[in-house]
Amino acid sequence: MVTEYNGWPNYETWRVALELEQPLTEWATAYLDQYDGPMELLVGSCAGHVQEETYAWVESVMPDQLPTGWAFGFLGEVQWRPIVTSLCEGHPRIVEFEKEVLAYTRQKTTNDV
């Protein structure tokens, strides 16, 4: 059962965002700066990239150690999209993405009426 924690989707997401804020922001920002794919895939794609970078970082600091498995178990509960949207709020690509989502929502609402 997922329970909100300090405004985040769960404890694991909050803790990773808190403890790794700087590298997560750097990885996400670098990805967003070079992203040239479809806007509807932006946040999910960036979240996947940040997740991969985090796993690679854990492997680099704990190679072949038992805690790596525990860390990966913990990271498996993290919801990466909220981290990306929170830490990169105001990034031009995120702003553009949010505008497209809003425009789509308005159009959908207008068409449904």
Backbone as a printed PyTorch tensor [residue, N CA C, xyz], in Angstrom:
tensor([[[  0.8430,  -1.1830,   0.0000],
         [  0.0000,   0.0000,   0.0000],
         [  0.8930,   1.2530,   0.0000]],

        [[  0.6650,   2.1310,  -0.9540],
         [  1.4360,   3.3610,  -1.0590],
         [  0.7880,   4.4260,  -0.1790]],

        [[  1.6040,   5.0490,   0.6490],
         [  1.1140,   6.0940,   1.5280],
         [  1.9300,   7.3560,   1.2890]],

        [[  1.2580,   8.4910,   1.1580],
         [  1.9830,   9.7510,   0.9850],
         [  2.8820,  10.0180,   2.1800]],

        [[  4.0120,  10.6570,   1.8820],
         [  4.9670,  10.9720,   2.9310],
         [  5.5600,  12.3430,   2.6510]],

        [[  5.3070,  13.2970,   3.5300],
         [  5.8210,  14.6680,   3.3950],
         [  5.5330,  15.2720,   2.0160]],

        [[  4.3750,  14.9960,   1.4760],
         [  3.9840,  15.5490,   0.1830],
         [  4.4840,  14.7560,  -1.0160]],

        [[  5.2050,  13.6750,  -0.7750],
         [  5.7040,  12.8070,  -1.8510],
         [  4.8470,  11.5520,  -1.8930]],

        [[  4.8770,  10.8210,  -3.0090],
         [  4.0140,   9.6360,  -3.1260],
         [  4.2640,   8.5640,  -2.0720]],

        [[  5.5100,   8.4330,  -1.6000],
         [  5.8250,   7.4540,  -0.5600],
         [  7.1500,   7.8370,   0.1060]],

        [[  7.4770,   7.1050,   1.1590],
         [  8.7060,   7.3900,   1.9080],
         [  9.9450,   7.2560,   1.0300]],

        [[ 10.0080,   6.2130,   0.2310],
         [ 11.1820,   5.9640,  -0.5930],
         [ 11.4430,   7.1110,  -1.5690]],

        [[ 10.3960,   7.6150,  -2.1910],
         [ 10.5390,   8.7230,  -3.1350],
         [ 11.0220,   9.9680,  -2.4060]],

        [[ 10.4270,  10.2530,  -1.2640],
         [ 10.8430,  11.4070,  -0.4690],
         [ 12.3070,  11.2980,  -0.0660]],

        [[ 12.7040,  10.1280,   0.4180],
         [ 14.0600,   9.9520,   0.9290],
         [ 15.1100,  10.0690,  -0.1820]],

        [[ 14.8430,   9.4780,  -1.3330],
         [ 15.7830,   9.5770,  -2.4500],
         [ 15.8710,  11.0230,  -2.9370]],

        [[ 14.7380,  11.7000,  -3.0620],
         [ 14.7530,  13.1090,  -3.4890],
         [ 15.5140,  13.9740,  -2.4820]],

        [[ 15.3690,  13.6770,  -1.2200],
         [ 16.0520,  14.4380,  -0.1670],
         [ 17.5580,  14.1850,  -0.1750]],

        [[ 17.9320,  12.9210,  -0.1740],
         [ 19.3420,  12.5500,  -0.0240],
         [ 20.1660,  12.7680,  -1.2900]],

        [[ 19.5400,  12.6580,  -2.4520],
         [ 20.2760,  12.7290,  -3.7180],
         [ 19.8390,  13.9080,  -4.5810]],

        [[ 19.3590,  14.9530,  -3.9540],
         [ 18.8070,  16.0840,  -4.7080],
         [ 19.7770,  16.6250,  -5.7550]],

        [[ 21.0070,  16.8710,  -5.3820],
         [ 21.9510,  17.4780,  -6.3270],
         [ 22.2360,  16.5840,  -7.5350]],

        [[ 22.6600,  15.3270,  -7.3500],
         [ 22.9160,  14.5230,  -8.5500],
         [ 21.6540,  14.2500,  -9.3660]],

        [[ 20.5240,  14.0530,  -8.7040],
         [ 19.2780,  13.8310,  -9.4400],
         [ 18.9550,  15.0340, -10.3240]],

        [[ 19.1070,  16.2240,  -9.7590],
         [ 18.8370,  17.4480, -10.5220],
         [ 19.8040,  17.5780, -11.6880]],

        [[ 21.0800,  17.2830, -11.4440],
         [ 22.0750,  17.3760, -12.5210],
         [ 21.7720,  16.3850, -13.6380]],

        [[ 21.4500,  15.1330, -13.2810],
         [ 21.1410,  14.1270, -14.2960],
         [ 19.8990,  14.5030, -15.0900]],

        [[ 18.8650,  14.9590, -14.3890],
         [ 17.6200,  15.3260, -15.0680],
         [ 17.8090,  16.5460, -15.9570]],

        [[ 18.4870,  17.5590, -15.4540],
         [ 18.6990,  18.7850, -16.2260],
         [ 19.5200,  18.5000, -17.4760]],

        [[ 20.5760,  17.7210, -17.3460],
         [ 21.4020,  17.3730, -18.5140],
         [ 20.5660,  16.6310, -19.5460]],

        [[ 19.7070,  15.7320, -19.0930],
         [ 18.8550,  14.9820, -20.0160],
         [ 17.8560,  15.9110, -20.6990]],

        [[ 17.2120,  16.7610, -19.9220],
         [ 16.2290,  17.6780, -20.4850],
         [ 16.8600,  18.6320, -21.4910]],

        [[ 18.0800,  19.0750, -21.2170],
         [ 18.7680,  20.0040, -22.1160],
         [ 19.0210,  19.4020, -23.4920]],

        [[ 19.2200,  18.0920, -23.5690],
         [ 19.5240,  17.4750, -24.8530],
         [ 18.3500,  16.7100, -25.4580]],

        [[ 17.2240,  16.6230, -24.7580],
         [ 16.0720,  15.8370, -25.2190],
         [ 15.4920,  16.4350, -26.4840]],

        [[ 15.2590,  15.5770, -27.4840],
         [ 14.6400,  16.0620, -28.7170],
         [ 13.5150,  15.1390, -29.1930]],

        [[ 12.9910,  14.3400, -28.2780],
         [ 11.9020,  13.4280, -28.6100],
         [ 10.5410,  14.0980, -28.4670]],

        [[  9.4830,  13.3070, -28.6200],
         [  8.1250,  13.8340, -28.5010],
         [  7.8420,  14.3570, -27.0890]],

        [[  7.1650,  15.4780, -27.0120],
         [  6.9000,  16.0920, -25.7130],
         [  6.0870,  15.1910, -24.7870]],

        [[  5.1820,  14.3930, -25.3410],
         [  4.3530,  13.5560, -24.4690],
         [  5.1730,  12.4840, -23.7450]],

        [[  6.3850,  12.2350, -24.2110],
         [  7.2490,  11.2460, -23.5660],
         [  8.3230,  11.8750, -22.6860]],

        [[  8.3610,  13.1920, -22.6270],
         [  9.4400,  13.9170, -21.9560],
         [  9.6450,  13.4940, -20.5050]],

        [[  8.6440,  13.6250, -19.6790],
         [  8.8100,  13.3810, -18.2400],
         [  9.0990,  11.9100, -17.9660]],

        [[  8.3590,  11.0250, -18.6010],
         [  8.5990,   9.5990, -18.3990],
         [  9.9820,   9.1730, -18.8550]],

        [[ 10.4160,   9.7000, -19.9850],
         [ 11.7310,   9.3950, -20.5160],
         [ 12.8300,   9.9230, -19.5930]],

        [[ 12.6680,  11.1310, -19.1270],
         [ 13.6340,  11.7250, -18.2030],
         [ 13.6500,  10.9500, -16.8870]],

        [[ 12.4880,  10.5610, -16.4040],
         [ 12.4100,   9.7850, -15.1610],
         [ 13.1510,   8.4620, -15.3170]],

        [[ 12.9890,   7.8160, -16.4670],
         [ 13.7080,   6.5700, -16.7200],
         [ 15.2160,   6.7740, -16.7300]],

        [[ 15.6470,   7.8840, -17.3240],
         [ 17.0770,   8.2000, -17.3590],
         [ 17.6190,   8.4270, -15.9480]],

        [[ 16.9040,   9.1920, -15.1630],
         [ 17.3380,   9.4760, -13.7870],
         [ 17.3820,   8.1760, -12.9710]],

        [[ 16.4150,   7.3190, -13.1730],
         [ 16.4060,   6.0290, -12.4820],
         [ 17.6460,   5.2160, -12.8680]],

        [[ 17.9480,   5.1330, -14.1590],
         [ 19.1290,   4.3870, -14.6170],
         [ 20.4140,   4.9740, -14.0360]],

        [[ 20.5200,   6.2990, -14.0190],
         [ 21.7160,   6.9480, -13.4600],
         [ 21.8590,   6.6480, -11.9720]],

        [[ 20.7430,   6.6170, -11.2710],
         [ 20.7810,   6.3380,  -9.8380],
         [ 21.2460,   4.9130,  -9.5790]],

        [[ 20.7030,   3.9690, -10.3270],
         [ 21.1280,   2.5730, -10.1770],
         [ 22.6170,   2.4290, -10.4920]],

        [[ 23.0930,   3.0810, -11.5520],
         [ 24.5120,   3.0230, -11.9220],
         [ 25.3770,   3.6270, -10.8160]],

        [[ 24.9060,   4.7170, -10.2360],
         [ 25.6500,   5.3500,  -9.1460],
         [ 25.7480,   4.4110,  -7.9440]],

        [[ 24.6350,   3.7750,  -7.5880],
         [ 24.6440,   2.8390,  -6.4620],
         [ 25.6340,   1.7130,  -6.7350]],

        [[ 25.6220,   1.1680,  -7.9370],
         [ 26.5690,   0.1000,  -8.2880],
         [ 28.0140,   0.5770,  -8.1830]],

        [[ 28.2580,   1.8340,  -8.5160],
         [ 29.6340,   2.3460,  -8.4850],
         [ 30.1390,   2.5830,  -7.0640]],

        [[ 29.2490,   2.9090,  -6.1490],
         [ 29.6900,   3.1600,  -4.7760],
         [ 29.6210,   1.9180,  -3.9020]],

        [[ 28.8890,   0.8920,  -4.3360],
         [ 28.7760,  -0.3580,  -3.5680],
         [ 28.9420,  -1.5730,  -4.4760]],

        [[ 30.0200,  -1.6770,  -5.2200],
         [ 30.1330,  -2.8250,  -6.1330],
         [ 30.2210,  -4.1520,  -5.3760]],

        [[ 29.4420,  -5.1120,  -5.8550],
         [ 29.4960,  -6.4810,  -5.3360],
         [ 29.3260,  -6.5840,  -3.8220]],

        [[ 28.4790,  -5.7710,  -3.2790],
         [ 28.2200,  -5.8360,  -1.8430],
         [ 26.7520,  -6.1560,  -1.6000]],

        [[ 26.4810,  -6.8100,  -0.5040],
         [ 25.1110,  -7.1660,  -0.1360],
         [ 24.1910,  -5.9490,  -0.0740]],

        [[ 24.6340,  -4.8120,   0.4770],
         [ 23.7250,  -3.6640,   0.5410],
         [ 23.2400,  -3.1730,  -0.8250]],

        [[ 23.9410,  -3.5260,  -1.9020],
         [ 23.4800,  -3.1270,  -3.2310],
         [ 22.0900,  -3.6950,  -3.4890]],

        [[ 21.8830,  -4.9570,  -3.1410],
         [ 20.5670,  -5.5760,  -3.3110],
         [ 19.5110,  -4.8790,  -2.4860]],

        [[ 19.8670,  -4.5240,  -1.2720],
         [ 18.9190,  -3.7970,  -0.4230],
         [ 18.6160,  -2.4260,  -1.0070]],

        [[ 19.6560,  -1.7550,  -1.4940],
         [ 19.4650,  -0.4300,  -2.0930],
         [ 18.5480,  -0.5320,  -3.3080]],

        [[ 18.7700,  -1.5490,  -4.1440],
         [ 17.9260,  -1.7130,  -5.3320],
         [ 16.4880,  -2.0330,  -4.9370]],

        [[ 16.3090,  -2.7880,  -3.8640],
         [ 14.9530,  -3.0560,  -3.3710],
         [ 14.2650,  -1.7720,  -2.9390]],

        [[ 15.0050,  -0.9270,  -2.2430],
         [ 14.4820,   0.3630,  -1.8060],
         [ 14.1680,   1.2390,  -3.0190]],

        [[ 15.1130,   1.3070,  -3.9720],
         [ 14.9210,   2.1330,  -5.1660],
         [ 13.7600,   1.6360,  -6.0280]],

        [[ 13.4550,   0.3550,  -5.9240],
         [ 12.3380,  -0.2020,  -6.6790],
         [ 10.9900,   0.3760,  -6.2790]],

        [[ 10.9200,   0.9740,  -5.1160],
         [  9.6750,   1.5840,  -4.6420],
         [  9.5730,   3.0720,  -4.9930]],

        [[ 10.6480,   3.6470,  -5.4980],
         [ 10.6840,   5.0840,  -5.8100],
         [  9.8300,   5.3750,  -7.0360]],

        [[  9.0800,   6.4560,  -6.9540],
         [  8.3180,   6.9600,  -8.0990],
         [  9.1270,   8.1170,  -8.6980]],

        [[  9.6940,   7.8890,  -9.8560],
         [ 10.6810,   8.7970, -10.4380],
         [ 10.0650,  10.0320, -11.0860]],

        [[  8.8720,   9.9290, -11.6400],
         [  8.2560,  11.0820, -12.3160],
         [  8.0650,  12.2800, -11.3750]],

        [[  7.5410,  12.0770, -10.1680],
         [  7.4040,  13.2230,  -9.2590],
         [  8.7400,  13.8700,  -8.9070]],

        [[  9.7990,  13.0670,  -8.8480],
         [ 11.1170,  13.6290,  -8.5710],
         [ 11.5360,  14.5500,  -9.7020]],

        [[ 11.3880,  14.0860, -10.9300],
         [ 11.7790,  14.8990, -12.0900],
         [ 10.9720,  16.1890, -12.1410]],

        [[  9.6620,  16.0930, -12.0130],
         [  8.8390,  17.2950, -12.1250],
         [  9.0850,  18.2670, -10.9860]],

        [[  9.4150,  17.7600,  -9.8010],
         [  9.6840,  18.6330,  -8.6710],
         [ 11.0550,  19.2980,  -8.7780]],

        [[ 12.0920,  18.5040,  -9.0020],
         [ 13.4370,  19.0490,  -9.0130],
         [ 13.7220,  19.9090, -10.2400]],

        [[ 12.9780,  19.6890, -11.3070],
         [ 13.2220,  20.4400, -12.5490],
         [ 12.1270,  21.4580, -12.8340]],

        [[ 11.3350,  21.7550, -11.8270],
         [ 10.2700,  22.7480, -11.9930],
         [ 10.8850,  24.0510, -12.4920]],

        [[ 10.3300,  24.5890, -13.5430],
         [ 10.8420,  25.8300, -14.1060],
         [ 11.8040,  25.6150, -15.2630]],

        [[ 12.2880,  24.3810, -15.4490],
         [ 13.1470,  24.1050, -16.6110],
         [ 12.3030,  24.3440, -17.8710]],

        [[ 12.8680,  24.9980, -18.8780],
         [ 12.0830,  25.3220, -20.0800],
         [ 11.3600,  24.1250, -20.6950]],

        [[ 11.9710,  22.9550, -20.6950],
         [ 11.3160,  21.7710, -21.2740],
         [ 10.1300,  21.3250, -20.4260]],

        [[ 10.2610,  21.3940, -19.1200],
         [  9.1530,  21.0190, -18.2320],
         [  8.0110,  22.0240, -18.3810]],

        [[  8.3400,  23.3000, -18.4660],
         [  7.3180,  24.3320, -18.6580],
         [  6.5780,  24.0880, -19.9720]],

        [[  7.3230,  23.7810, -21.0270],
         [  6.7120,  23.4940, -22.3320],
         [  5.8080,  22.2650, -22.2430]],

        [[  6.2820,  21.2410, -21.5630],
         [  5.4990,  20.0220, -21.3760],
         [  4.1990,  20.3300, -20.6360]],

        [[  4.2820,  21.0900, -19.5580],
         [  3.0930,  21.4230, -18.7670],
         [  2.0980,  22.2330, -19.5880]],

        [[  2.5920,  23.1310, -20.4520],
         [  1.6970,  23.9080, -21.3160],
         [  0.9670,  22.9920, -22.2930]],

        [[  1.6770,  22.0200, -22.8460],
         [  1.0370,  21.0840, -23.7760],
         [ -0.0090,  20.2310, -23.0770]],

        [[  0.2930,  19.7940, -21.8730],
         [ -0.6730,  19.0020, -21.1090],
         [ -1.9120,  19.8350, -20.8120]],

        [[ -1.7100,  21.0880, -20.4110],
         [ -2.8320,  21.9730, -20.1180],
         [ -3.6770,  22.2230, -21.3660]],

        [[ -3.0320,  22.4770, -22.5000],
         [ -3.7590,  22.7090, -23.7510],
         [ -4.5540,  21.4710, -24.1470]],

        [[ -3.9510,  20.2950, -24.0000],
         [ -4.6400,  19.0500, -24.3260],
         [ -5.8530,  18.8520, -23.4130]],

        [[ -5.6710,  19.1230, -22.1330],
         [ -6.7560,  18.9650, -21.1630],
         [ -7.9070,  19.9080, -21.4850]],

        [[ -7.5790,  21.1400, -21.8130],
         [ -8.6300,  22.1110, -22.1750],
         [ -9.3620,  21.6710, -23.4310]],

        [[ -8.6140,  21.2150, -24.4250],
         [ -9.2390,  20.7540, -25.6700],
         [-10.1290,  19.5640, -25.4240]],

        [[ -9.6690,  18.6190, -24.6260],
         [-10.4340,  17.4250, -24.3070],
         [-11.7050,  17.7950, -23.5640]],

        [[-11.6020,  18.7190, -22.6050],
         [-12.7700,  19.1600, -21.8540],
         [-13.7770,  19.8390, -22.7730]],

        [[-13.3000,  20.6860, -23.6760],
         [-14.1710,  21.3870, -24.6180],
         [-14.8620,  20.4040, -25.5530]],

        [[-14.1460,  19.4010, -26.0150],
         [-14.7140,  18.4070, -26.9180],
         [-15.7150,  17.4890, -26.2310]],

        [[-15.5270,  17.2870, -24.9440],
         [-16.4250,  16.4010, -24.1780],
         [-17.7380,  17.0750, -23.8150]],

        [[-17.7870,  18.3960, -23.9170],
         [-18.9880,  19.1190, -23.5110],
         [-20.0160,  19.1370, -24.5900]]])
